[in-house]
Amino acid sequence: MNYTNSQIHEVTFNKQKYFIKRDDLLNPDFSGNKARKFYYYLINDFPNIKKVVSHGSSQSNAMYSLSVLCKLKNWQFDYYVDHTASFLKENPSGNYKYAIKNSMNIIESKLPDFFDKETLFINEGGALAQAAYGIEILANEIKLWINQNNIKNIKIFLPSGTGTTALFLQKFLPFEVLTCACVGNEEYLIKQFESLEKNYHPTIIKTDKKYYFGKLYKEFYEIHNELLNQTKIEFDFLYDSLGWICFENYVKQLKEENTTFLYIHQGGIIGNESMYDRYKHKYSLI
Ligand SMILES: *Cc1c(COP(=O)(O)O)cnc(C)c1O
């Protein structure tokens, strides 16, 4: 598979200059932060492995990326969910639709208690130590760009789910990494950081309002469309809408001059398909 350094694009959003690390463009099938997190499994050989088992939501970006990985590796893929909405079963779209096309077995049941030697278990959302491998490569690409462009003052931002990407990025970068909690609250995110690493925690930007993961908010839809109009870049609904609300607030309040702002685009665009449907339905938007 062709796997190269993703580009960094300069954009202007609401009169402010930002740089965007385009991990959404890494590869048409295997992109975003899930490609970074699963890179270790992509490039190493696992001669004894025949099957991957994972679990989580039936619309997850990680689920889709694992289905691509398993297809490339010729591994069976069993994915455990609590429940799949009947609407989604009848009208497959987004990650669910394409993961099933990649031969994922979706199983509505509890995870088995143990796995045989031919099975590789991948924790929900790809929260695993092995993710450090691909994220260090991402960090090195960013360091190289900072050096080449002689940047002195930089703030790097990416929204968090499990926090794995932000955590390892901070571990491998000598600059401040900022994030916000999209899944669960700040305490949940700190616990996640601690379960992976005692030190090098990213800075968490707090939100004024409490948002629930996967819920629809008008301001999420609005900022998504504003970003699309002004930057011509499509961002993910679940993480990036809240991410941009937080980051923009932070940037507006920052007193330091001459700071470069870098936003990491972590992919997830396939998941937007089902989100668009839900937003249109809820707000009768076109
Ligand atoms: C999975 C995902 C995240 C969250 O990544 P974590 O490493 O779990 O924090 C953020 N953005 C997008 C688009 C994702 O798919």
The ligand as a Tripos MOL2 file, in Angstrom:
@<TRIPOS>MOLECULE
LIG
   15    15     1     0     0
SMALL
NO_CHARGES

@<TRIPOS>ATOM
      1 C1        -11.5110    8.1150   16.0330 C.3       1 LIG1
      2 C2        -11.5310    9.5550   15.6980 C.ar      1 LIG1
      3 C3        -11.1480   10.5300   16.6330 C.ar      1 LIG1
      4 C4        -10.7440   10.1820   18.0550 C.3       1 LIG1
      5 O1         -9.4770    9.5870   18.1250 O.3       1 LIG1
      6 P1         -8.8960    9.0840   19.5240 P.3       1 LIG1
      7 O2         -7.5160    8.6280   19.2320 O.co2     1 LIG1
      8 O3         -9.7760    7.9540   19.9780 O.co2     1 LIG1
      9 O4         -8.9400   10.2370   20.4720 O.co2     1 LIG1
     10 C5        -11.1750   11.8570   16.2440 C.ar      1 LIG1
     11 N1        -11.5640   12.2200   15.0050 N.ar      1 LIG1
     12 C6        -11.9510   11.3150   14.0840 C.ar      1 LIG1
     13 C7        -12.3980   11.7890   12.7510 C.3       1 LIG1
     14 C8        -11.9330    9.9570   14.4000 C.ar      1 LIG1
     15 O5        -12.3280    9.0600   13.4850 O.3       1 LIG1
@<TRIPOS>BOND
     1     1     2 1
     2     2     3 ar
     3     2    14 ar
     4     3     4 1
     5     3    10 ar
     6     4     5 1
     7     5     6 1
     8     6     7 2
     9     6     8 1
    10     6     9 1
    11    10    11 ar
    12    11    12 ar
    13    12    13 1
    14    12    14 ar
    15    14    15 1
@<TRIPOS>SUBSTRUCTURE
     1 LIG1         1 GROUP 0 **** ****
